């Protein structure tokens, strides 16, 4: 089905005619991947190139901020710098979703002290001392006296004291400095049925697909699998074919935890977005949930990335805290394919340095895993139980293709192989692309400690695999 898949010896590996296929490179290269967010601090060709050189495997563009024209320029710079380095870097368009945010402020920020009174009003005007403006009237209409309002991922907490026609009057319970366009969460407020795709999201998808060769879309505030299917239908209706880009669902709402298996089963990848999720459910639940979400993704053979504040202090400092270093390493021990840098590279003072810090942590953590083998292993069901009402999915059944991957893993480990190779029988196109990607996902989900090499002539395959743990791609030349 997959062509030639299996472990290879050193001699055979070194005989392949591909300049990047070097076992010395394999031994140095980490298996875990890095997403870096590009923002105000990394909008030049030089800074983007430095982030890629430092070790970024894929790039995230946050469509919550900035104009489409700015994003188009940045997208083209990423492709340009990737081409210079002969490295296929995947690019993700992160859609804003139904996210409430404050407007900009006259001075770029306001200070909120405990006990202060502040008004939240619906307006397109700039905010100022004592007044927070927002374009999202729903939260003002739905907010009730006594309910909490959390700002900037919960760092600032307000209580609704009074409700007036002009807006909400709040008291500051937990203060801080509130900057432009920070998020607003109302965890105790019934906000009604919010659409998974806003008008802005739909327009951003249309514009992106008409201007870019997009690798990934990230769908924000996913609640059910239907939200993911809505985006997929939109993409197909625009592109008129069932193809890339891949859809990563962001797990950041309580409902997404309730419907986790359903969401994973229809997604191409998962982002465990701890910012809004921590605000909505409480940070004390996050550690256990992170392990559960990653483990479930491994069972389904779906790539997963841990996001938010992984090296937050490196936004303004050169060295991370000890807790942050442990957080990055722990994501690897949990079995995550990928880890993400957000503000660290989007607005930090040393973006490329932040990537290097993360690379160092990943490499040292993986050395320990090589010794202890303490990474979650995928579990399989040989056949579907006849009378088990609790059994919900056929996707983790041991299919023929999955059995081939398990057999390859067993053979590789028993023979101490240096790496796996997956070579297509023909230069792929159409359904062949999906077959190769599926094979790569399944083999990677076995969480072997041996690198996987995918030989392909497809740039889209190479970029789609840029976020998958232990997978490396080798470019095959098209026949003349």
N, C-alpha and C positions, 0 to 999 in steps of 0.2 A: 504493500500500500504506500509506503513512504519512500520507496527506492531503497537505498543502502543506509541502514541505520544500525548503529552498534558501536562497541568500543573499538579503538584502533591501537595498534602498537606504535612505539616510537618510530620505528623504521618506516612504516606506512605513512604515518602522519607527516614525517619530514619529507616524504617524496611528493606530497601534494604541491601543485604549481600555484601557490597563493602566497604572496609575500608576507601577509600579516599572520599566516598560520605558523606560529613559532611557539614551540613548547616552553621555551624560556619565558616568553610573554605570558603564557598561560599560568605559570607558577607565580609570576609577580602580580597578575591581575586579580582583583577581588571579584567574588561571585555576586555580591549584592550590588544593586544599581542605585544611582543618585538622580533625582529630579531636582533641578534648580529653577527657581522662579526669576524671571527677568522683569525688572521694573526701572524706576528712576535712576538707580545707581548703576544700571547695566544696560544702557541703551545705545552705547557706541560700539562700533565694530571691535575696537580694542578690548573693551571690557567683556563683551560677549565671548570673544576668542579666548580671553584669559580664563573665564569660567569653564569653557570646554576643555582647555588645556589642563586645568586643575583636576578634571575628572568627572564633570557632569556628563551623564549618559543621555539625558532627555531634558527638555526645557518646557516650563509651564508659563503660559501667558494668561494673566488674570484679567478677564474682560469686565471685571467690576470697576476698573479704573481706566481712565484715559480714553482717547478717541480711537475710532477704527483706523484712521489714517496713521496714527502713531503705532498701532499694533501691526499694520501692514508693513511699515518701514522696519520694525523690529523683526518680524517674521522673515523678511527677505535678508536681513543682516545675519540671522541665525543660519539660514541655508547657505549663505555666502561663506561664512566662517567655517561651517562644517565641511563644505566642499574643499576649502583650502587645506583642511587637515585630513581629508579623505576619511572622514568619520561620519556615519549616518546617525545623526542625532534626532530622535523623535521630538515632535513639537505638539504640545497639548493646548487646546483652547479651553480654558476654564470658564464656563458660563456662569453668570451672576446668580441666576435663579431668583426666587421670591425672597430676596434678602433685604431687610430693612436697614437703612444707613442714615446717618445724619449728613447734612450738607456741609460744605466748607464753612470756616469761620473767618471773620474779618481779619484776625491776627494769626490765622492758621491753627489756633487751639483756644480753649478756655480752661480755666482751673476751677474744679469743683471741690469744695471743702465740706467735710461732715457738718450737717445742720443747715447748709445753704438751701435756699429755695430756687428752683429752676423751672422754667416753662418750656414744654415741648409743643411746637406749633407746626401745622402744615403750611409750608411756604417754599418758594424757590429762592428766597433771599438768603444771604449769608447769616450764619448764627453770630451771636456776640455774648458778652458776659451776661449770664442769667437767662439766656434764650438759646435753645437748641432748635434748629429748623430741620424739617425733613419733607421729602416729596411723597412720603407714604402715609396717606390719610387713614388707611385701614386701622393701623395700630392706635391712632388717636380715637377713632370711633369705637373701637372694641375694648380699649383699656378701661379698667374699672378701679374705683377707689380701693386702696389697700393692696393692690397687686404690685409685684416687683417689675422693674425695668432694668435690664443689665446692659451696660455699654462696654464696648471694646473687649469682647470675649470675657465679660464678667469682672473685669478689673474695677469697674465703677458700678455702684448699685444705687438705684433710686427707688422710692416708694411713692405711688400715686396718692397724693393728699387730697386733691380736688379735681373735678372734671368740669371744664367750662366750654362754651361754644367755640372759643378761640383755640383751645388746646388743653393739655394736661398740666396741672400744677403738681410738682414733685418735690420731695425732700431728699437730700443726699444722705444716704446711709453709709456709703463707702466711697471716699473721694479719690480724686486723681486728676491728671491732665487729659482732657478729651481733645483729640486731634481731628483733622478733616476726615470725613467719609468713614468714620468708624462704625462698626456694626451695632445694631440695636436688637436685643432679644427680649421677648415677653413670655417667659416659660409658663406663667400661670394664666395667660389670656387665651381665650378661644378666638382664634383669628379666622375661623371659617375655612372653607375649601379654597386654598390658594393653588393656582395653576403650577404645575411642575415646570412649564416653559412659559416665561413671560413674553410680552411683545418684544421686549429688547432682546431676549434670548433667541427668539425666532429670527429676528432681523440679523443678529450676529451670526447665526448658523448660515443663513442665506448668503450673507456677505463673505463669510469665511470660505464657504465651498466654491464661490464664484471667483475668489481671488487667490486662494491658497490650495496647496496640496496637503490638507490637514491629516495628521496621523492619529490624534486622539481628541475626543471631546470629553470634558468632565462635566457631569450633570449634578448640579447642586441641589441640596435639600430633597433628595429622593425619599419617597415614602413607601412606594410599592414597585413591583416589577413593571406595572403598567406605565409608570413614569419613564422608565428606560425605553420601553417599546414605543412610546410616543415620540421620543427623540429619534429612534431608529427609523420610524415611518417617515418622519420629516426629512431625514437625510436621504432616504431612498427616493422620496418624491422629488427631491431637488436634483439628485445625481442620476436618478433613473436606473440605478443598478444596485445590487446587493453587494457592497464592497466596503472598503475602508471609508471613513476612519472608524477606529475602535471607540467604544463608549465605556468610560470609567464612571461608575456610580459612586457618589460621595456619601459615606455613612456619617450623618451629622444630625439626625433627628431621632427621637425615641421610636417613631413608627418604623424607621429603617432597621432598627434592631429587632423589632417584633416580626418584620417581614424579611429578615436577612436572607434566608435560603432562597426565597422567591426572587429577590433582587440579584443575588449572586448568579443564579441559574440563567438569567437573561442578559447579564453584563459581560463585557470583555475584560473588565478589570475593576478593582475596588480601591477607592481612596478612603482610608480610615482617618477622617478629618476631625481631629480632636478638639479644635477650637469651639465651634458652635455646639458640638455634641457635649462637651464638658459643661457648657453653660446651660444646656437644656436638661441634662440628666444629673449633673453634679460630678465634680472631678473624682470623687471617691470611688466611683464605679468604673472609671476608665481603664485602669490597669487590667482588670479581669476581662473586660469587654474586648480590649485589644487582642488578648490571647485567643479569645473565642472567635473573633472575626477572622483573624489570620488562619487559625486552624480550619475553620469552615471553608475558607478560600482554597486552602491546600487540598481539602477533600474533593472540591469541585474542579480542581485544576485551573483555577482562575488567578491571574496575577494580583497581588495586593501591595499597596504602598502605605506606609505610615507617615502622617503629615502633622504639621503644626508645632511650632516652638521647640523643635528638636535641638537647635543650637541658638536659642533666642538671644542669649547674652553676647554672642559673637556679632550681633547686629551693631553693637557699639564698642565691643572689646575684642582683643586678639585671642584670648583664651576662653574656652567654654567653662561652665561650672562643672564640678565633678558629677552632679546629678544629670546634667545634659549628656555628658560623655556616656554615662551608664544607660541613659534612655536610648541613645542611638545603638549601642551594643545590644541592649535588651531586645530591640526590634529584630535584630539579626537572629538572636537566640530563639525568638518567638517564631521565626521562619518567614519573615517578610521578604518579598522579592526586592523591594525598593524602599528608600527613605527620601523624604523631601525637605528641601530648604525653601523657606518662604521669604519672610522679611530679611533674613540673613543675606540673601543675594539680590533681593529686589530693592532694598533701601539701606542695606548695611554699609559700613565704612570701608570694609575690605571683603567684597563679594567672593573673589577667587580664593582668598585665604580661608573663608568659611568652608568652601568645597574641599580644600586640602585637609582641613581639620577633620571633616567627616570621612574622607578617604582613609586617613590614618587610623581612625577609630574602627572603621569597618575591617580594614586589613588585619589589625591586631585581634579583633574579635573572631574573625574567621580562622585565624591560626589556632585559637583555643577550641573552636568547634571541630577542627580537623583532628584534635587530640581526643576530645570527649565524645564526639558524635552526638552532642546534646541538642539536636534540632528536630522539630516535630516531623514524624514520618507519615506519609499518606496511608490511610486505611481504606480497604476496598471491600465491597460486597460481591461475592461470587455469583449469586443469583438472588433474584427478588423473592422475599418471603411470601408464602402463599396466603397466610392469614395474619398479617401484621398491619393493622390499621394505622399504626404510628409511622410506618415507612412512607416518606413523602416524596422521594425523588428517585428516578431511574438513572440520573446522571452520574452517580458514583458506582454504578454497576461495573464489573470488570469486563469491558468490551474487548474484542479481538485486538484492536489497535492499542488499547491500554495494556493488554497482556504482553504485547511486543515490547513496550517501553519497560515494563517490569522485568522482563526476561533480559533485556539489554543491560539494565541496572545490575541485576544479579551477576551476569557474566562479567561485566566490567569490574565489579568489586572483587569477584573471585580471582580474576586474572591480573589484578592491580593495573588496570589500563590507565593510560595517561589522560584520555579524553574520549568523548563520544563524537561520532560524525553522523550527520544526517545529510545525505546527498540525494537530490531528486533524480528520478529516472530520466526525466526530460526537463528542459528549461521551462519553468512553471508559468502558467497564466490561468486566469479564471479560477476554476474550482481547485486547481493545484495549489494556489496560494493558500487557500483555506486549509487544505490538507497538511501542508508543511507547518503552518502556524499551529494547528491543532496538535500535531505530533510534538512540536517544540514545547507547547504549554504542558502537555501530558508528561513528557520526560522530565521537564523542569520541576513539575509538581511532586515528583517522587523524592525530591530534596536530596538527591545524591550530592556528594562532595566533589564529584568529578566534573570538570567543565564540559559543556556541550557546544560543538561547532556545527553551525548550519551553513551549508554551501548553497548560495543562491545568487541569481542575477537580478533579483527584484529589490529595488531600493525600498519599496513600501514594506516588504517583509523585514528587511534589516531594521528599519525604524520602528516597526511594530514590536520587535523583539528587544528594543533598547531598554525596556523596563522589566524584563523577565530575568529572574535570578539564574545565574550560572550559564546563560546562553550568550555565545559570541557568534558573529556572522563573518563569513568569508565570501568575497565577491567573485562570482564566476563570470567570465567574459562571454558575451554573446557571440555565437558563431558568425563568421564573415559570410 
